Amino acid sequence: MSSTAPAPLLSNAPTNTTSRLRVKPVLLLLCTLVAFLVSDPWFAVLEDEANIVTLAREPAGKTIAAFINGTGQHEHPPVSDLLLHLWLPIGGAAPWAIRLPSVVFYLAGLLLFAAVARKLAGDSAYMPLLWLGCLWPFGFHFGRLIGWYSWCFFLVGLITLCYLRYLEEPGWRNWTALVVPSLLLVYSNYYGWIILGCLGFDMLRRTPTRETVRVLALTFAVLVTAYTPMLAAAVHVARRDVPSFYHRGIVAAYHLYTWFVSEAVAPWFWALSIPASIAIGVCGVTLVMLLPRKHLYFLVYGIVLFGGLAAVGAVTTKRMLFISGWILVPLAIATTVQRRPHLRRALIGSLAFIAAVGWYGILDRTLYASTHFVEPWSSVADTAAATLQTGGLVVTNSPSFRFYAQYSLQRAGIVPASSLPGAVQHDRIQNVEDWSPSRAWGENNVLFITGVNTSVLHLTKSSEEALLSHCTLVSTARMVPDSGHAFKASMFKGKIPYRVSLQRFNCSGAL
């Protein structure tokens, strides 16, 4: 591999290492870390998080075997699960402690992308990227989630920085520093290959030589060979239904909106969403007009990533974070461009307005598009604990409930204290996936707890119908009304008007 550096491809702007440049980001990130930790009780543990934590308690060998056998688990490869498996005994069972590594990876990822922005455009782009990431409502939600989200965001930042360093100084050392995190990425995210494909194209665009082709061929061969144990699991995950083109378009537009504003303000709250959408459009136009051509490429790659995921029906809020860095970098650079100051002011003003709308929704807590962040599973779990104390039976479809039930049952002295979090194990808490409704016959106090768990819609419905037809409905409590139910139900099946439901039955006379 050649060690001859190519002609300068990156910014010639000076980069300094003054104490001011070091102290400011440290203070900003420390304040952001405190904000994440203090606010964590505001945000419920989501179904995905609960499932990830529960399986992370299993032996590492069992996780690895699932992928070697070709079935896999969740919708992502195993590296992040193995890291969580190592962390759980260290971090303890508190939700904030389980989420701490994710927050650290998110903030570390911001540092890496800030370094990328500085390498591309000089020192002036460094702090703007950190401010964007720390004040970003979407990042404030998804940067804390347990699992692969922040880890992959961090890896993409590391890979991008290592790639730019390799461009400056090709050689085996920098090549290895690029390949190792690339392998970690594809072992953490099935769509990580799109990231690497964009970087391969970028290298060919910058230096279209035979040496570049040889380096890319070698890199591809090494990565594919090392990825061989994952191929069967990747194919298994790829076999899924693809939504219609119309639905893919609606979903893509929604996720573009939430990437800027977050889920804290739903699009159907028009008084806020319409001005925010206009501001998003202004951001897009001014961003393209402000960026010098040499800095447009990562914006294009970010759009390609988003468009590719949307085209195959795989764009979701949980997948938006790992592709976000390549949008944040151009945004940060554009805010530092001195030409066309009126456009620069329009861009900064639009970003500030969008952030203000998102943060208003976070503080208000009643405008969420998807209310899974504010579902009251802790209080629901306390209700279930009281039911168990009186000899009742609990049936549920919600992983989030079962996660919080462990804490409630421990406080009530029903189950022993545990240093590991995850779904509670109790013979009188039944999952709709593995119970028979006849299990409830003869019980005089059955609490049926449901959330929006789309993976078991049919089983949830059949269990509810069996209880309604054989037992006496004593009481019903509906919680967290979905403000967008009518809008969602017009386009998607299986939508319900309430996110959480508690139905109490008396099945003592059931046959």
N, C-alpha and C positions, 0 to 999 in steps of 0.2 A: 504494500500500500504506500502510495506516494506520501512524502512528508513535506512536499513543497506547498507553501500556502498560496492560495489563489489571490487574484487581485482583490483589494478591499471591497467587500460586498455590504458591509454594515455601516452604521453611522460613524462619521469621523468627529462627531461632537465630543468634546472632552468629558471625561468622567472623573470626578474627584472622589476622594475618600475622607473628606473632612468630618469632624465629629458631628457637625450639624446634620449631615446627610445620614449619619448612623443613629443619632439620638431620636430624631423625629419619627422614623418608622417604628422604632422600638416602643416609644410612648403610645403611638397610635394603635399598634397591634396589642399592647397590653390593655389599653382601655377597651378595645374590641373584645378581647378574651374575657374580661370582666363582664361586659355586657352580655356575652353569650351565656356565661355561667349563671349570672343573676336572673336572667330571663328564662332559663330552661324550664322551670315549672309551668310556664305559660303554655308550653307546647307538648301535647300528648305524644306518647310513643306510638308510632304508626304501625299498621299491620305488618308491613315489610320488615320494619325494625324488630318487632316482636318475634317474627319467624326467624330472622337472622340470628338474634341472640339465643333463642332456644336451641337451634341446631349448632351454634358455636360452642355450646357446652359439651357436645359429643366429642369423643376422642378424635384427634386429628387424623388418625389412620382411617377412620370411618368416612370422613369427609373426602379424603384423597381417593379412597376406593370407589366412591360414588362416581367420580369423574373417569377413573380408569375403566370402570364398567360401562361407561358411555351414557349414563342417565343424568349425571350432574345433580345440582340442587339449586334452588332459586332460579334467577335468570342471569347469573353471572358466574364466572370461573372462581376458583377457590382461594386465591391469595388473601383477599381481604378477610375472608372467614377464618383463615388460619391465624392471621394477625389478631383478630378479635378473640380467638380461642386462647391465645397467649396472654392477652390483656385482661380477660375477665377475672382470673384469680388475683391479679395485681390491683385492678381498679376497684373491685368491690361491686356491690349490687345496686348502688344508688343510680338512678337514671342519668344524672348529670355526669357521674364518673364514667359510665359506659360511653357516653357521648364525647367525653373529653378528647380522645384521640382524633375523632373526626374534626372537632373544632381546631385542634392543633394542625392537622393536615391541611385544612382549609386556609388557615392563616399562613402556613409555610408555603402553600401553593401561591398565595398572593405575593409573597416575597419573591418567589421564583419568576412569576410573570412580570413583576416590577423590574426584576433584573433583565428579563427579555426586552421589555420596553426601553430600558436604559441602553441596552446594547444596540438596539435598532435606532433610537432617536436621541440618545444622550441623557444626561442627568435630569433634565427638565421633565421627562416622562415618568420618572420613578415614583415620586410621591402622588401624582394624579392617579396612577393605577391603584395604589394602596387606598387612597380615599374612595375611589369608585368601589373597590371590593368591600371595604369596611362599612360603607353606607348603602350598600346594595340590598334592598329588601328581599329579593329572591335568595341571595347568598345567606342572609340572616336566617332564613328558614332551612334551606337544604344543606348549608354548610355544617350543620350540627347533626345530621342524621346518621344513625349507626349503620355501618356497612361499607360499601364500596364507593360511595358518592364522592366524598372529599378526598379519599385515597387516590382515586383516578384523576381528579382535578389536580392534585399534587403531582402525580406521575406525568401528566401531560405538560405541566410547567417545567418539570425537571428534564424531560425529553427535549422540549423546545430549546431550553437553554443549552443543553449538551449539544444539540444539533448546530446551533449558532457558533458554539465554540469549536466544533469540528470544522465548520466552514472557514473559520479564521486560521485554524492550525490543524490540517489533516494529519493523521498518524494513528498508529495502532492504539495508543493510550486513549485518545479522545474518541476513537471508534468504539472501543470497549465500553467507555463511559456512556456512550449513546445506546449500545446494544443491550446492556444489562437492564436499564429501566424500561426499554422497549419490550423486552421479554416479560418483565413484571406487568406491564400494561395489558398485553394480550392474555396473560394469565389472570387478569383481574376484570377484564371487560371484553366481551365478544366483539364489540364494535371498535376496539382499539386498533384493529387493522386499518380502519379508514384513516385514523390519525397518521399512522406510519405511511400509508399510501400517499397522503398529501405531502408529507415531508420528502418522500422519494421523488415525487413530481417536482417539488420545489428545488431539490438538488440538481435534477436534470435541467431545469429551467435556468438555474444560475450558472452551472458549468456543464454544458452539453458535450462532454468528452468521453472517449473510450474508457478512461480511468474511472470516471463517475459510474459508467455502466457496470464496470467490473466490481466496484465497491458495492453498488446496489444489489448486484446479483449475489455476491458473497453474503451480504447482510440478510437478504431474503432467504437464502439457503439455510443459514444458521438459525434464523427465527422459525422457519417452517419445520425444520428438523427437530428443534427443541419443543415445538408445539404439538408434535405428533400425538402424545398421550391425550391431548385435549380435543382432537379432531372429532371423535365420535360424539362427545358431549355437545360440541358446537353444532354438529349436524342435527342432533336431537332437538336443541333449542330452536333451530331455524325452521323446524316443521311446525308451523302454526298458521292460523287463519290470518289473512291480510284484509283489513277493512276496505270498504269501497272507496273509490277515488274521492267522492264527495265527502265522506266522513274523514278521510285523511286530510283533506283541505281544511275542514272546520277545526280539526284537532290541531293542525299545524299553526293556524292563525291564533288559536287560543294559547298555545304554548309560547308563541312569539310574544304575545301580550304579557303573559305571566312571567316571562324571562325578565322583562323590564320592571313590571309593577309588583310581581309576586302574586300568589293566590289570595293575598289579604284583601283585595278589592276585586270583586267579580265583575266581568264585563257587562252584566245586566244591571249594574248600578250605574245607569247612564250618566248621571250628573258628574260622576268622577271618571268613569271609564272613557267617555268620549273625549274630554280634554286630554286625558292621558294618552289615548290612542293618537290624537293629533300630534302630541309632543313626541311620541315614538316615531311618527312619520318625519317630523322635523329633524330628529336625531339622525335618522337614516340618510336623509338628503344632505344635511350639512356635513355628516361624517364623510360621505363620498366626495363632496366638493372640497373639503379641507385637506384630506389626506394626499400627500405626494404619492405619485404612482408607485414608488418603491415600497411604500408601506401599505399598499392596498391588498397585497397578496394574502396576508394572514386573515384579513377580513373576508376575502373570497373563499379561502379554505374553510373558515368558520361557517359561511353560508352553505358551502358544499356539504359540510358535515350535517348541518341542520336539514338541508334539502334531502340528503340521502336517507336519513332516518325517517323523515316524513314520507318519502316515496315508498318505503317498505312498510309503513304503518308502525314504526318502532319509536316514534318520537313521543316521549312522556316527560313529565316534570322531573322524574328521578334521573333521566338520562341527559337533561339539559346542562347540569352542572359541569360534567366532564368535558363538554365541548365549549364551555363559556370563555375560557382563557383567551382563545383566539379572536373573540369579539371584544373583550375588555382591553386587550393590548392596543388595537387600532383606536378605540375610544379614548384611551389615555393619551396616545400620541396626538390625536386630533385636537385635544384640549390645549395642547402646547403650541400649536401652529400659530405664528404671529401674523401671517398674511391674512387678509380678509377678516379683520377683527370683528366685524358685525356678524359673520357666520360663526365665529368662535364663541361669541357671546350667546348667540342663539342656541348653539349646541349645549353649552354649560347650563344655560337657563332651562332648557328642555329636560336635561338630566336631573337638575335640581327639582323641577316640578314633578317629574315621574317618581323620584325618590320620596318626595313629600306625600304624594298620594298613597304610595305603598306603606309608608310608616304610619300614616293616619289610619289605614286599615288594620295594621298590626295593633295599634293602641286601642282602636274601637272594638275589634274582635267580633263584630256582627256582620261584616261585609264579605266574608270569605267565600271564594268560589268553591273550594273544596274544604269542608270544615274538619277534615281529619286531624288538623293541628290543634283544634280546640274542643274535641270531643271529651266529655267528662268521665273517662273510664275509671279514674281513681274513686270517685264517689259511687259509681255503679258497682265497683268491686266491693266497697264497704256495704252496700245493700245486699250483695250476694253473701258476704260473710255473715251478716245478721240472719239471712235465710238458712244458712248451714247450721248456725248455732241453735236454731229451733228445729233441726232435723229435716229441713227441706232438701230438695234436689234442684240443681242448677244445670241448665242446658244452654249452650252458647255456640255461635258460629264465629266469634271474634277473637283473633290472636291477641289484639291489644287488651281486651278484657282479661284474658288469662294471664297476660304479663303483669297487669296491676293487681290481679287477684292474689298473686303470691305475696305481695306486700301487705294487703288487707288481711289475709288469713294468718300471716305471721303476727301482725299486731293483735289480732283477736285470739291468738294462742291455739289456732286450729291446726296449723302445720308448724313444724320446727323451723327456727331461723336458718337461713342459708346464706353463704357468702357469694353464691352465684345467682344471677338473675335469670329470668326466662319464664316460660309458661308454667303455671302452677300444676302440680300433680295431686289430685284428690279424687277418691272414688265416687264422690257425689257431685263432681263437676264434670259433665259429659259434653263432648264435642259432637256437633251434628254429623261430622264425617264418620264417626265410628260408634254410634249408638243406635239402638232400636227404640222407637217410640214406646214399645211395650215395656221398656225399662221403667217408664213413669207410671204404669197402671198400678193403682193402689196407693200412690203417694197423694197426700192431701195438701202439699205445698210445693209446687213446681214453678220455678222461675225461669222463663225462657228469655234469654238476652241475645239480641241480634244487633249486628252492625252491618256496614256496607262491605261485605266480603264477597266480591264478585266471583271468586273461585269456587264457591259452594252455594251458588244461588238456588240450584235445583234442590239440593239437600235441605237447605234452610226452608224453602217453601213447603216441601213435603213434610218436614217435621212439624211446622206450624199447622198445616192442614190436619195432620193426625191428632195433634193436641186439641185443636178446635172441635174436631168431630167426636172425640171420645171423652173430653174433660170439660169441666165448667170453667169458663173464663171469669176470674175473680176481679182482676183489675188490669188496666193497661196504662203505661206511661210512655209517651213519645217525647224524645229529646232531640235537640239540635235540628230544627226544621231546615230543610234544604231550600234556600231562597230561589235557587234556579231550577227547581224540580220540573216545572212546566216546560221551560226552555230545553232542558236536557232530555225529557221524556219524548219531546217531539222529534228527536233525532236518534236517540239511542234506547235500546230495550233494557228492561230490568232496573230502571231508575225508581227510587222510592222517595216519598215526600219527607221522611224523617231519617236521620242518619243513625239514631240509636233508639231501640225499642225494648221495653221491659213488659212482659206479659206474665201475669201470675195465674196459675191454674190449680184447680182442685181435681185430682184424678182418682180420688178414692173409690169412685163408683165405676171406673172405666173397666171394660172387658177386653 
